Amino acid sequence: MPFDTAQIARLGGTWGAMGSLVASDGSANHPYLRRLAADPEPLRDLADAAHFICVLHGRHPGLVEHALDHAQVSLERDWLEAAASAFATERAYLVRIVAAAGSLPSTPGHAESEAAAQAQRHALDMLAQSDRAGCAAGAALALAIDWATIREVLDAVANRLSLAVPVSTLPLAEETVSVVDALAREAAMERAMLFGAQQVFAQHRGLWDLLEARASARTRG
């Protein structure tokens, strides 16, 4: 099965520096995301999250497809091909949620929020198209790992909207860990991979911070 948040916590640092990075910087640690995934938040906040996740990851080609174009070794390429196929389903699911959720909730400072999200999207695109060996793969691996937690938010929105929740077909957790371990055997590749992953986690944390600020602004407004 793909990653779930329990696996992320259990694996921790057992798969090297990437595991430690996931445990410290991954989205599973963000309190606002955890609240969204637990589903006590107003539907407008869940819908807002789906819209902004779509800004970052709803377009094709996305991060994984760009990374596939820059794959340099067969193991990396095979994993990215499987992930790209799975993300086609995830992207369709995301778009279906956004369509069902309707228009964005009115939020003070929306133009600034939209600009910030577009900047995050651009940063992710740049990472995924890096020619530095390992960087794009690290970014794609981080997205696949973080998606387990992001999917919990999407599923919460889908359940509120009475939408069918498809089974995730992302690469098995064991396969992803194997790819990380194989790529990490070369020091330069590992450094680039960790850089790409760290930057993706940072962009995602920025997204949850942005969404939390938007929810707070709506409450005050």
N, CA, C and O of each residue as an XYZ file, in Angstrom:
884
protein
N       0.833     -1.192      0.000
C       0.000      0.000      0.000
C       0.873      1.250      0.000
O       2.022      1.190      0.439
N       0.345      2.408     -0.493
C       1.107      3.652     -0.415
C       1.298      4.065      1.039
O       0.781      3.419      1.950
N       2.044      5.147      1.248
C       2.277      5.634      2.600
C       0.969      6.057      3.255
O       0.063      6.567      2.597
N       0.890      5.836      4.561
C      -0.124      6.497      5.357
C       0.593      7.170      6.515
O       1.783      6.937      6.730
N      -0.114      7.996      7.256
C       0.556      8.783      8.287
C       1.132      7.911      9.391
O       2.146      8.270      9.991
N       0.508      6.772      9.670
C       1.046      5.874     10.692
C       2.390      5.299     10.247
O       3.318      5.186     11.048
N       2.488      4.938      8.971
C       3.758      4.427      8.450
C       4.842      5.487      8.512
O       5.980      5.196      8.880
N       4.497      6.707      8.157
C       5.473      7.791      8.185
C       6.047      7.942      9.586
O       7.260      8.069      9.760
N       5.170      7.927     10.583
C       5.629      8.071     11.964
C       6.460      6.871     12.396
O       7.462      7.022     13.094
N       6.043      5.674     11.978
C       6.734      4.456     12.403
C       8.114      4.332     11.757
O       9.075      3.924     12.410
N       8.209      4.683     10.478
C       9.488      4.551      9.786
C      10.523      5.525     10.338
O      11.693      5.182     10.509
N      10.064      6.757     10.615
C      10.954      7.755     11.205
C      12.294      7.802     10.514
O      12.364      7.969      9.297
N      13.373      7.654     11.289
C      14.709      7.733     10.725
C      15.279      6.399     10.308
O      16.481      6.297     10.062
N      14.441      5.359     10.219
C      14.976      4.041      9.895
C      15.417      3.936      8.447
O      16.147      3.006      8.104
N      14.998      4.856      7.580
C      15.441      4.821      6.191
C      16.297      6.038      5.877
O      16.175      6.675      4.831
N      17.172      6.329      6.840
C      18.200      7.323      6.605
C      17.729      8.752      6.739
O      16.723      9.051      7.382
N      18.501      9.630      6.102
C      18.247     11.060      6.236
C      16.878     11.456      5.696
O      16.247     12.367      6.232
N      16.409     10.788      4.644
C      15.089     11.115      4.108
C      14.005     10.821      5.142
O      13.074     11.609      5.309
N      14.124      9.699      5.831
C      13.145      9.374      6.861
C      13.114     10.413      7.962
O      12.045     10.790      8.443
N      14.292     10.878      8.361
C      14.362     11.915      9.393
C      13.730     13.211      8.903
O      13.049     13.907      9.655
N      13.967     13.526      7.621
C      13.400     14.746      7.046
C      11.880     14.661      6.979
O      11.185     15.626      7.297
N      11.369     13.513      6.570
C       9.918     13.319      6.522
C       9.317     13.496      7.911
O       8.292     14.156      8.080
N       9.975     12.895      8.907
C       9.456     12.950     10.273
C       9.452     14.372     10.824
O       8.564     14.742     11.591
N      10.449     15.171     10.430
C      10.557     16.523     10.994
C       9.820     17.579     10.179
O       9.254     18.515     10.744
N       9.822     17.433      8.843
C       9.326     18.506      7.975
C       8.070     18.154      7.191
O       7.465     19.032      6.577
N       7.670     16.897      7.199
C       6.517     16.491      6.401
C       5.217     17.123      6.869
O       5.108     17.590      8.003
N       4.240     17.131      5.985
C       2.956     17.772      6.278
C       2.216     17.138      7.445
O       1.388     17.789      8.082
N       2.507     15.878      7.731
C       1.799     15.191      8.816
C       1.964     15.900     10.153
O       1.168     15.693     11.069
N       2.997     16.739     10.272
C       3.248     17.433     11.538
C       2.513     18.765     11.659
O       2.531     19.380     12.725
N       1.868     19.219     10.585
C       1.276     20.557     10.642
C      -0.085     20.515     11.342
O      -0.967     19.766     10.920
N      -0.268     21.301     12.398
C      -1.516     21.214     13.178
C      -2.759     21.589     12.381
O      -3.822     21.007     12.597
N      -2.649     22.557     11.459
C      -3.845     22.937     10.706
C      -4.257     21.829      9.750
O      -5.447     21.555      9.595
N      -3.291     21.193      9.112
C      -3.633     20.066      8.246
C      -4.294     18.957      9.050
O      -5.264     18.351      8.594
N      -3.777     18.688     10.247
C      -4.369     17.636     11.067
C      -5.820     17.975     11.407
O      -6.672     17.088     11.442
N      -6.103     19.250     11.656
C      -7.483     19.648     11.947
C      -8.370     19.459     10.721
O      -9.500     18.985     10.835
N      -7.860     19.828      9.556
C      -8.632     19.644      8.332
C      -8.913     18.163      8.082
O     -10.035     17.785      7.743
N      -7.898     17.340      8.250
C      -8.056     15.907      7.990
C      -9.025     15.258      8.971
O      -9.730     14.311      8.623
N      -9.057     15.773     10.200
C      -9.977     15.231     11.211
C     -11.425     15.630     10.931
O     -12.355     15.051     11.493
N     -11.611     16.632     10.049
C     -12.924     17.018      9.532
C     -13.823     17.771     10.513
O     -15.044     17.684     10.381
N     -13.276     18.516     11.504
C     -14.175     19.316     12.329
C     -14.349     20.738     11.790
O     -15.167     21.505     12.297
N     -13.572     21.081     10.760
C     -13.571     22.452     10.257
C     -14.777     22.700      9.349
O     -15.331     21.755      8.788
N     -15.189     23.970      9.199
C     -16.308     24.282      8.295
C     -16.006     23.820      6.869
O     -14.847     23.775      6.456
N     -17.050     23.480      6.128
C     -16.867     23.024      4.755
C     -16.133     24.069      3.922
O     -15.356     23.717      3.036
N     -16.371     25.348      4.198
C     -15.703     26.385      3.409
C     -14.187     26.295      3.564
O     -13.454     26.574      2.614
N     -13.704     25.906      4.755
C     -12.264     25.785      4.966
C     -11.707     24.561      4.240
O     -10.611     24.607      3.682
N     -12.466     23.474      4.253
C     -12.044     22.281      3.525
C     -12.032     22.548      2.021
O     -11.105     22.143      1.319
N     -13.065     23.230      1.533
C     -13.131     23.556      0.111
C     -11.993     24.492     -0.283
O     -11.410     24.354     -1.359
N     -11.685     25.431      0.583
C     -10.579     26.356      0.330
C      -9.272     25.578      0.179
O      -8.465     25.862     -0.707
N      -9.079     24.599      1.051
C      -7.870     23.772      0.975
C      -7.806     23.027     -0.348
O      -6.751     22.980     -0.980
N      -8.919     22.448     -0.772
C      -8.932     21.707     -2.038
C      -8.585     22.619     -3.207
O      -7.817     22.235     -4.089
N      -9.145     23.820     -3.218
C      -8.850     24.769     -4.295
C      -7.357     25.087     -4.355
O      -6.769     25.107     -5.437
N      -6.751     25.331     -3.212
C      -5.345     25.731     -3.219
C      -4.408     24.545     -3.463
O      -3.337     24.716     -4.046
N      -4.796     23.357     -3.027
C      -4.025     22.165     -3.395
C      -4.050     22.006     -4.912
O      -3.061     21.597     -5.522
N      -5.193     22.334     -5.512
C      -5.318     22.234     -6.964
C      -4.418     23.251     -7.669
O      -3.880     22.965     -8.739
N      -4.254     24.418     -7.084
C      -3.340     25.403     -7.669
C      -1.930     24.825     -7.751
O      -1.235     25.003     -8.751
N      -1.518     24.137     -6.696
C      -0.160     23.587     -6.657
C      -0.020     22.313     -7.480
O       0.995     22.115     -8.146
N      -1.030     21.450     -7.439
C      -0.838     20.101     -7.984
C      -1.923     19.646     -8.955
O      -1.988     18.464     -9.293
N      -2.770     20.557     -9.404
C      -3.878     20.151    -10.259
C      -3.616     20.237    -11.748
O      -4.447     19.799    -12.544
N      -2.486     20.789    -12.142
C      -2.209     20.950    -13.572
C      -1.357     19.806    -14.107
O      -0.633     19.141    -13.366
N      -1.466     19.599    -15.412
C      -0.634     18.611    -16.101
C       0.128     19.314    -17.225
O      -0.477     20.069    -17.987
N       1.444     19.088    -17.349
C       2.264     18.205    -16.514
C       2.517     18.813    -15.138
O       2.622     20.029    -14.979
N       2.609     17.928    -14.155
C       2.875     18.361    -12.794
C       4.284     18.019    -12.370
O       5.145     17.700    -13.189
N       4.494     18.092    -11.082
C       5.834     17.880    -10.530
C       6.405     16.518    -10.926
O       7.562     16.421    -11.336
N       5.602     15.481    -10.804
C       6.101     14.128    -11.094
C       6.425     13.973    -12.573
O       7.446     13.382    -12.926
N       5.562     14.502    -13.443
C       5.817     14.389    -14.881
C       7.082     15.145    -15.281
O       7.868     14.663    -16.097
N       7.272     16.324    -14.704
C       8.501     17.074    -14.987
C       9.725     16.295    -14.500
O      10.742     16.224    -15.188
N       9.612     15.719    -13.316
C      10.734     14.945    -12.779
C      11.045     13.743    -13.664
O      12.210     13.394    -13.853
N      10.013     13.114    -14.204
C      10.215     11.968    -15.091
C      11.038     12.362    -16.314
O      11.876     11.591    -16.783
N      10.798     13.553    -16.819
C      11.559     14.030    -17.978
C      13.041     14.215    -17.654
O      13.879     14.250    -18.556
N      13.363     14.333    -16.358
C      14.748     14.567    -15.951
C      15.365     13.348    -15.264
O      16.452     13.444    -14.694
N      14.682     12.206    -15.313
C      15.208     10.993    -14.674
C      16.494     10.550    -15.360
O      16.602     10.586    -16.585
N      17.466     10.131    -14.554
C      18.779      9.798    -15.102
C      19.177      8.342    -14.908
O      20.122      7.876    -15.545
N      18.478      7.614    -14.043
C      18.792      6.194    -13.846
C      17.502      5.395    -13.944
O      16.419      5.926    -13.698
N      17.615      4.120    -14.304
C      16.428      3.314    -14.601
C      15.524      3.125    -13.384
O      14.302      3.179    -13.515
N      16.103      2.905    -12.205
C      15.292      2.714    -11.004
C      14.453      3.958    -10.728
O      13.267      3.867    -10.413
N      15.081      5.100    -10.849
C      14.391      6.379    -10.665
C      13.281      6.533    -11.704
O      12.165      6.933    -11.375
N      13.597      6.212    -12.955
C      12.622      6.366    -14.040
C      11.433      5.428    -13.852
O      10.289      5.830    -14.063
N      11.690      4.192    -13.459
C      10.599      3.227    -13.269
C       9.647      3.690    -12.172
O       8.428      3.604    -12.318
N      10.217      4.183    -11.071
C       9.367      4.645     -9.968
C       8.554      5.860    -10.408
O       7.364      5.956    -10.106
N       9.190      6.779    -11.117
C       8.498      7.991    -11.555
C       7.394      7.678    -12.564
O       6.352      8.333    -12.561
N       7.608      6.691    -13.419
C       6.556      6.305    -14.366
C       5.329      5.778    -13.622
O       4.195      6.115    -13.962
N       5.568      4.952    -12.609
C       4.451      4.430    -11.814
C       3.755      5.556    -11.053
O       2.528      5.595    -10.968
N       4.550      6.469    -10.501
C       3.970      7.588     -9.751
C       3.184      8.516    -10.672
O       2.123      9.010    -10.293
N       3.694      8.756    -11.874
C       2.998      9.633    -12.820
C       1.647      9.046    -13.207
O       0.658      9.771    -13.313
N       1.604      7.734    -13.417
C       0.337      7.078    -13.741
C      -0.655      7.224    -12.591
O      -1.834      7.499    -12.812
N      -0.175      7.040    -11.371
C      -1.044      7.162    -10.200
C      -1.522      8.594    -10.008
O      -2.674      8.825     -9.638
N      -0.642      9.550    -10.258
C      -1.028     10.943    -10.045
C      -2.038     11.427    -11.080
O      -2.733     12.415    -10.842
N      -2.131     10.756    -12.211
C      -3.190     11.099    -13.159
C      -4.557     10.868    -12.513
O      -5.477     11.669    -12.680
N      -4.677      9.766    -11.776
C      -5.916      9.481    -11.048
C      -6.127     10.470     -9.909
O      -7.237     10.956     -9.694
N      -5.051     10.763     -9.183
C      -5.158     11.706     -8.066
C      -5.556     13.092     -8.563
O      -6.350     13.784     -7.925
N      -5.005     13.487     -9.694
C      -5.314     14.808    -10.254
C      -6.780     14.880    -10.673
O      -7.449     15.886    -10.437
N      -7.272     13.820    -11.292
C      -8.681     13.799    -11.693
C      -9.593     13.867    -10.470
O     -10.624     14.539    -10.492
N      -9.212     13.175     -9.418
C      -9.969     13.202     -8.157
C      -9.980     14.614     -7.579
O     -11.023     15.108     -7.152
N      -8.830     15.251     -7.568
C      -8.711     16.609     -7.042
C      -9.584     17.577     -7.831
O     -10.291     18.398     -7.247
N      -9.536     17.483     -9.143
C     -10.332     18.377     -9.991
C     -11.825     18.142     -9.764
O     -12.613     19.088     -9.769
N     -12.207     16.885     -9.567
C     -13.617     16.561     -9.313
C     -14.080     17.183     -7.992
O     -15.198     17.691     -7.897
N     -13.224     17.141     -6.987
C     -13.561     17.744     -5.691
C     -13.738     19.251     -5.830
O     -14.704     19.823     -5.325
N     -12.801     19.881     -6.516
C     -12.855     21.337     -6.672
C     -14.119     21.749     -7.425
O     -14.764     22.735     -7.069
N     -14.470     20.996     -8.462
C     -15.680     21.312     -9.221
C     -16.924     21.187     -8.346
O     -17.829     22.018     -8.420
N     -16.963     20.144     -7.518
C     -18.126     19.935     -6.649
C     -18.187     20.963     -5.525
O     -19.269     21.316     -5.057
N     -17.023     21.441     -5.096
C     -16.978     22.394     -3.982
C     -17.472     23.779     -4.384
O     -17.876     24.568     -3.530
N     -17.440     24.072     -5.672
C     -17.915     25.374     -6.125
C     -16.859     26.455     -5.981
O     -15.667     26.164     -5.877
N     -17.301     27.691     -5.975
C     -16.377     28.825     -5.973
C     -15.652     28.945     -4.637
O     -16.108     28.441     -3.611
N     -14.522     29.618     -4.680
C     -13.749     29.855     -3.464
C     -14.549     30.683     -2.466
O     -15.296     31.577     -2.864
N     -14.401     30.396     -1.176
C     -15.080     31.236     -0.179
C     -14.486     32.643     -0.169
O     -13.279     32.819     -0.337
N     -15.337     33.627      0.026
C     -14.869     35.010      0.085
C     -13.896     35.168      1.252
O     -14.205     34.816      2.391
N     -12.715     35.703      0.945
C     -11.659     35.794      1.956
C     -10.918     37.117      1.811
O     -10.460     37.443      0.716
N     -10.789     37.886      2.887
C      -9.984     39.113      2.812
C      -8.554     38.798      2.369
O      -7.962     37.809      2.801
N      -8.013     39.647      1.509
C      -6.638     39.460      1.059
C      -6.466     38.335      0.063
O      -5.384     37.759     -0.046
N      -7.538     38.012     -0.675
C      -7.464     36.857     -1.572
C      -6.405     37.034     -2.658
O      -5.701     36.082     -2.993
N      -6.287     38.222     -3.203
C      -5.320     38.434     -4.288
C      -3.906     38.098     -3.834
O      -3.132     37.493     -4.577
N      -3.577     38.493     -2.616
C      -2.242     38.195     -2.088
C      -2.064     36.690     -1.875
O      -0.993     36.142     -2.135
N      -3.119     36.030     -1.403
C      -3.055     34.577     -1.206
C      -2.845     33.858     -2.528
O      -2.035     32.936     -2.626
N      -3.579     34.288     -3.536
C      -3.461     33.667     -4.853
C      -2.052     33.853     -5.413
O      -1.481     32.931     -5.993
N      -1.504     35.040     -5.236
C      -0.144     35.299     -5.718
C       0.869     34.422     -4.991
O       1.812     33.917     -5.600
N       0.671     34.244     -3.686
C       1.582     33.402     -2.907
C       1.516     31.952     -3.379
O       2.546     31.287     -3.490
N       0.313     31.462     -3.655
C       0.158     30.081     -4.121
C       0.776     29.895     -5.501
O       1.392     28.865     -5.774
N       0.614     30.876     -6.362
C       1.219     30.778     -7.692
C       2.747     30.768     -7.591
O       3.419     30.079     -8.359
N       3.284     31.526     -6.651
C       4.736     31.523     -6.438
C       5.198     30.155     -5.939
O       6.263     29.676     -6.328
N       4.400     29.534     -5.082
C       4.730     28.189     -4.613
C       4.711     27.200     -5.773
O       5.584     26.340     -5.885
N       3.709     27.333     -6.628
C       3.616     26.453     -7.794
C       4.852     26.614     -8.683
O       5.407     25.630     -9.171
N       5.270     27.846     -8.884
C       6.452     28.100     -9.710
C       7.696     27.474     -9.081
O       8.524     26.890     -9.780
N       7.821     27.598     -7.769
C       8.978     27.015     -7.079
C       8.999     25.497     -7.242
O      10.063     24.912     -7.444
N       7.838     24.860     -7.155
C       7.760     23.412     -7.342
C       8.128     23.023     -8.768
O       8.821     22.029     -8.986
N       7.669     23.801     -9.733
C       8.011     23.521    -11.132
C       9.519     23.598    -11.349
O      10.093     22.763    -12.047
N      10.149     24.588    -10.758
C      11.593     24.750    -10.917
C      12.348     23.570    -10.301
O      13.316     23.078    -10.881
N      11.912     23.126     -9.146
C      12.545     21.968     -8.507
C      12.428     20.729     -9.393
O      13.393     19.987     -9.579
N      11.236     20.520     -9.932
C      10.975     19.318    -10.717
C      11.700     19.322    -12.051
O      11.846     18.275    -12.681
N      12.156     20.486    -12.487
C      12.855     20.581    -13.768
C      14.353     20.834    -13.588
O      15.052     21.197    -14.534
N      14.827     20.636    -12.368
C      16.246     20.833    -12.097
C      17.085     19.779    -12.817
O      16.715     18.606    -12.872
N      18.212     20.211    -13.365
C      19.136     19.285    -14.023
C      20.136     18.684    -13.040
O      20.954     17.849    -13.426
N      20.081     19.092    -11.793
C      20.974     18.535    -10.777
C      20.513     17.118    -10.447
O      19.393     16.925     -9.974
N      21.351     16.149    -10.687
C      20.973     14.746    -10.515
C      20.459     14.482     -9.104
O      21.173     14.706     -8.126
N      19.230     14.010     -9.003
C      18.640     13.667     -7.720
C      17.657     14.693     -7.197
O      16.791     14.354     -6.391
N      17.766     15.940     -7.633
C      16.910     16.999     -7.086
C      15.448     16.782     -7.466
O      14.567     16.804     -6.607
N      15.194     16.574     -8.757
C      13.816     16.379     -9.207
C      13.226     15.105     -8.610
O      12.059     15.075     -8.218
N      14.042     14.054     -8.545
C      13.560     12.803     -7.951
C      13.213     13.003     -6.483
O      12.195     12.498     -6.010
N      14.051     13.734     -5.761
C      13.774     14.007     -4.354
C      12.484     14.776     -4.170
O      11.717     14.512     -3.244
N      12.244     15.740     -5.065
C      11.002     16.510     -4.999
C       9.794     15.608     -5.239
O       8.788     15.710     -4.536
N       9.896     14.725     -6.232
C       8.785     13.822     -6.543
C       8.552     12.815     -5.420
O       7.409     12.513     -5.078
N       9.628     12.302     -4.854
C       9.499     11.368     -3.732
C       8.817     12.048     -2.546
O       7.954     11.460     -1.895
N       9.212     13.283     -2.275
C       8.606     14.017     -1.160
C       7.120     14.245     -1.400
O       6.314     14.134     -0.476
N       6.756     14.563     -2.640
C       5.341     14.759     -2.948
C       4.554     13.473     -2.719
O       3.477     13.500     -2.123
N       5.089     12.353     -3.188
C       4.385     11.079     -3.018
C       4.224     10.731     -1.542
O       3.178     10.232     -1.127
N       5.254     10.994     -0.760
C       5.193     10.703      0.676
C       4.201     11.640      1.365
O       3.371     11.203      2.162
N       4.298     12.934      1.051
C       3.413     13.919      1.676
C       1.967     13.750      1.221
O       1.034     14.118      1.936
N       1.791     13.192      0.031
C       0.437     13.065     -0.511
C      -0.444     12.182      0.367
O      -1.665     12.336      0.378
N       0.171     11.258      1.104
C      -0.619     10.418      2.012
C      -1.410     11.277      2.985
O      -2.574     10.993      3.269
N      -0.778     12.327      3.496
C      -1.449     13.215      4.437
C      -2.376     14.177      3.711
O      -3.482     14.448      4.179
N      -1.934     14.691      2.573
C      -2.783     15.583      1.780
C      -4.064     14.861      1.370
O      -5.144     15.452      1.356
N      -3.934     13.585      1.040
C      -5.093     12.784      0.619
C      -6.135     12.710      1.729
O      -7.331     12.644      1.445
N      -5.704     12.719      2.982
C      -6.657     12.691      4.090
C      -7.550     13.932      4.065
O      -8.744     13.850      4.353
N      -6.967     15.074      3.721
C      -7.754     16.304      3.606
C      -8.719     16.200      2.435
O      -9.899     16.528      2.563
N      -8.214     15.742      1.292
C      -9.082     15.608      0.119
C     -10.228     14.636      0.388
O     -11.365     14.878     -0.017
N      -9.924     13.544      1.069
C     -10.971     12.570      1.380
C     -12.016     13.168      2.328
O     -13.205     12.868      2.226
N     -11.555     14.017      3.248
C     -12.501     14.678      4.157
C     -13.454     15.579      3.375
O     -14.652     15.612      3.654
N     -12.918     16.311      2.391
C     -13.774     17.160      1.557
C     -14.735     16.292      0.742
O     -15.931     16.575      0.666
N     -14.198     15.236      0.138
C     -15.029     14.357     -0.693
C     -16.167     13.751      0.119
O     -17.300     13.671     -0.356
N     -15.871     13.329      1.328
C     -16.917     12.748      2.175
C     -17.994     13.772      2.512
O     -19.181     13.446      2.533
N     -17.580     15.010      2.776
C     -18.565     16.066      3.052
C     -19.464     16.312      1.839
O     -20.645     16.630      1.977
N     -18.880     16.156      0.650
C     -19.619     16.437     -0.583
C     -20.275     15.186     -1.167
O     -20.854     15.229     -2.252
N     -20.177     14.071     -0.436
C     -20.767     12.792     -0.860
C     -20.203     12.312     -2.195
O     -20.930     11.783     -3.036
N     -18.899     12.504     -2.375
C     -18.218     12.029     -3.576
C     -17.542     10.691     -3.292
O     -17.111     10.427     -2.169
N     -17.454      9.857     -4.317
C     -16.752      8.583     -4.178
C     -15.259      8.842     -4.008
O     -14.692      9.715     -4.665
N     -14.636      8.081     -3.126
C     -13.202      8.224     -2.854
C     -12.457      7.078     -3.533
O     -12.618      5.925     -3.134
N     -11.648      7.370     -4.548
C     -10.935      6.294     -5.240
C      -9.785      5.746     -4.401
O      -9.249      6.434     -3.532
N      -9.422      4.514     -4.671
C      -8.275      3.906     -4.000
C      -6.995      4.492     -4.588
O      -6.864      4.613     -5.805
N      -6.068      4.850     -3.731
C      -4.789      5.382     -4.208
C      -3.964      4.266     -4.843
O      -3.871      3.161     -4.309
N      -3.371      4.577     -5.988
C      -2.509      3.606     -6.669
C      -1.059      4.072     -6.700
O      -0.271      3.607     -7.524
N      -0.709      4.987     -5.806
C       0.682      5.431     -5.728
C       1.590      4.247     -5.398
O       1.136      3.266     -4.809
N       2.868      4.329     -5.771
C       3.784      3.209     -5.499
C       3.746      2.779     -4.037
O       3.555      3.597     -3.137
N       3.931      1.491     -3.821
C       3.944      0.961     -2.467
C       5.004      1.664     -1.628
O       6.049      2.071     -2.134
N       4.716      1.797     -0.347
C       5.666      2.447      0.554
C       7.027      1.768      0.503
O       8.063      2.432      0.511
N       7.016      0.436      0.449
C       8.278     -0.305      0.417
C       9.081      0.010     -0.842
O      10.309      0.084     -0.798
N       8.382      0.197     -1.969
C       9.067      0.534     -3.214
C       9.694      1.923     -3.124
O      10.813      2.143     -3.587
N       8.966      2.843     -2.531
C       9.477      4.207     -2.395
C      10.705      4.240     -1.497
O      11.690      4.908     -1.812
N      10.650      3.527     -0.390
C      11.798      3.464      0.515
C      12.997      2.838     -0.196
O      14.130      3.277     -0.001
N      12.758      1.822     -1.012
C      13.846      1.174     -1.750
C      14.510      2.139     -2.723
O      15.732      2.137     -2.873
N      13.701      2.964     -3.383
C      14.253      3.952     -4.316
C      15.086      4.977     -3.556
O      16.184      5.335     -3.984
N      14.560      5.448     -2.430
C      15.307      6.404     -1.612
C      16.647      5.806     -1.197
O      17.686      6.456     -1.318
N      16.622      4.574     -0.710
C      17.858      3.921     -0.259
C      18.859      3.775     -1.400
O      20.054      4.007     -1.215
N      18.375      3.390     -2.578
C      19.274      3.186     -3.717
C      19.906      4.495     -4.172
O      21.107      4.551     -4.434
N      19.098      5.545     -4.266
C      19.623      6.833     -4.720
C      20.568      7.450     -3.690
O      21.479      8.198     -4.044
N      20.345      7.135     -2.423
C      21.143      7.744     -1.352
C      22.534      7.131     -1.225
O      23.346      7.612     -0.436
N      22.819      6.089     -1.981
C      24.125      5.443     -1.861
C      25.250      6.293     -2.447
O      26.420      6.093     -2.122
N      24.894      7.233     -3.303
C      25.884      8.166     -3.850
C      25.691      9.505     -3.142
O      24.600     10.076     -3.166
N      26.750      9.998     -2.513
C      26.625     11.166     -1.634
C      26.057     12.387     -2.351
O      25.184     13.070     -1.815
N      26.543     12.662     -3.548
C      26.068     13.846     -4.269
C      24.592     13.704     -4.628
O      23.826     14.664     -4.539
N      24.204     12.507     -5.032
C      22.801     12.245     -5.359
C      21.926     12.400     -4.116
O      20.837     12.970     -4.184
N      22.405     11.894     -2.989
C      21.629     12.001     -1.756
C      21.437     13.461     -1.356
O      20.341     13.859     -0.963
N      22.497     14.256     -1.456
C      22.374     15.672     -1.086
C      21.347     16.377     -1.962
O      20.529     17.154     -1.469
N      21.393     16.104     -3.265
C      20.448     16.740     -4.178
C      19.025     16.254     -3.914
O      18.076     17.038     -3.946
N      18.888     14.966     -3.657
C      17.576     14.389     -3.377
C      16.975     15.010     -2.118
O      15.796     15.364     -2.092
N      17.787     15.139     -1.085
C      17.303     15.716      0.163
C      16.956     17.189     -0.009
O      15.997     17.681      0.586
N      17.738     17.890     -0.825
C      17.421     19.298     -1.088
C      16.060     19.417     -1.768
O      15.222     20.221     -1.360
N      15.846     18.606     -2.811
C      14.563     18.654     -3.504
C      13.406     18.328     -2.580
O      12.367     18.987     -2.615
N      13.590     17.306     -1.751
C      12.533     16.909     -0.819
C      12.267     18.001      0.212
O      11.116     18.327      0.504
N      13.333     18.555      0.753
C      13.188     19.593      1.777
C      12.416     20.790      1.240
O      11.584     21.366      1.941
N      12.694     21.160     -0.001
C      12.012     22.308     -0.588
C      10.524     22.030     -0.820
O       9.692     22.920     -0.641
N      10.191     20.811     -1.212
C       8.774     20.462     -1.374
C       8.054     20.514     -0.028
O       6.960     21.069      0.077
N       8.669     19.938      0.987
C       8.049     19.983      2.310
C       7.864     21.434      2.772
O       6.852     21.772      3.385
N       8.843     22.278      2.474
C       8.750     23.686      2.871
C       7.589     24.380      2.152
O       6.855     25.161      2.758
N       7.429     24.091      0.860
C       6.317     24.694      0.118
C       4.976     24.213      0.659
O       4.027     24.990      0.756
N       4.900     22.948      1.007
C       3.652     22.431      1.565
C       3.356     23.041      2.933
O       2.209     23.379      3.224
N       4.374     23.182      3.766
C       4.139     23.832      5.064
C       3.664     25.263      4.856
O       2.788     25.752      5.570
N       4.254     25.925      3.866
C       3.806     27.276      3.547
C       2.350     27.302      3.118
O       1.620     28.241      3.438
N       1.925     26.270      2.392
C       0.529     26.190      1.969
C      -0.398     26.062      3.168
O      -1.417     26.748      3.242
N      -0.048     25.181      4.112
C      -0.920     25.014      5.287
C      -0.954     26.289      6.125
O      -1.997     26.645      6.674
N       0.180     26.975      6.226
C       0.198     28.261      6.935
C      -0.731     29.264      6.246
O      -1.484     29.985      6.900
N      -0.663     29.294      4.919
C      -1.501     30.211      4.145
C      -2.979     29.895      4.345
O      -3.789     30.797      4.554
N      -3.324     28.623      4.281
C      -4.723     28.230      4.445
C      -5.234     28.540      5.849
O      -6.383     28.944      6.025
N      -4.377     28.349      6.838
C      -4.772     28.667      8.210
C      -5.008     30.167      8.359
O      -5.955     30.591      9.022
N      -4.144     30.962      7.741
C      -4.310     32.417      7.797
C      -5.592     32.843      7.089
O      -6.281     33.754      7.548
N      -5.915     32.193      5.977
C      -7.150     32.520      5.260
C      -8.381     32.165      6.102
O      -9.348     32.926      6.148
N      -8.338     31.016      6.760
C      -9.467     30.629      7.614
C      -9.647     31.627      8.753
O     -10.769     31.993      9.104
N      -8.529     32.060      9.323
C      -8.589     33.040     10.406
C      -9.150     34.367      9.907
O      -9.934     35.013     10.603
N      -8.750     34.774      8.703
C      -9.241     36.033      8.135
C     -10.745     35.970      7.887
O     -11.452     36.957      8.090
N     -11.232     34.816      7.451
C     -12.678     34.682      7.228
C     -13.444     34.757      8.548
O     -14.532     35.329      8.616
N     -12.865     34.175      9.589
C     -13.514     34.213     10.901
C     -13.588     35.644     11.427
O     -14.608     36.070     11.968
N     -12.490     36.373     11.260
C     -12.464     37.767     11.732
C     -13.360     38.653     10.888
O     -13.993     39.585     11.386
N     -13.400     38.335      9.565
C     -14.160     39.183      8.654
C     -15.648     39.006      8.789
O     -16.414     39.660      8.081
